[in-house]
């Protein structure tokens, strides 16, 4: 038992020395930046929908990645549309907050 604890401790120490955790941290930062970039792109789409003079009957389709959507199962498609609807509402509220303008979301 004691030797297994020592073994685990040595493995943890070697991970720290090899920079494992800094690599994990850098990967997480890269993922967060990628998510932020996608959110910014979606915000721009939502802002253009709100600012346009045309009536958009299905704004979710403007945010949708058709290739990804087609690759999903029926349950996955439903989940994806609901996630996009929530994201759309969140971004509409963000637009409203930034511009102090009441947005009609449907």
WOLINQUI-V738225 format. One record per backbone hydrogen bond with DSSP energy under -0.5 kcal/mol. CO is the residue of the C=O (numbers start at 1). NH is the residue of the N-H. Records with the same first field share a line. If there is no record, write none. Layout:
# WOLINQUI-V738225
CO: NH / NH
This chain:
# WOLINQUI-V738225
1: 5
2: 6
3: 7
4: 8
5: 9
6: 10
7: 11
8: 12
9: 13
10: 14
11: 15
12: 16
13: 17
14: 18
15: 19 / 20
16: 19
19: 23
20: 24
21: 25
22: 26
23: 27
24: 28
25: 29
26: 30
27: 31
28: 32
29: 33
30: 34
31: 35
32: 36
33: 37
34: 38
35: 39
36: 40
37: 41
38: 42
39: 43
40: 44
41: 45
42: 46
43: 47
44: 48
45: 49
46: 50
47: 51
48: 52
54: 56
55: 57
58: 61 / 62
59: 62 / 63
60: 63 / 64
64: 66
65: 69
66: 70
67: 71
68: 71
69: 72
73: 77
74: 78
75: 79
76: 80
77: 81
78: 82
79: 83
80: 84
81: 85
82: 86
83: 87
84: 88
85: 89
86: 90
87: 91
88: 92
89: 93
90: 94
91: 95
92: 96
93: 97
94: 98
95: 99
96: 100 / 101
103: 105
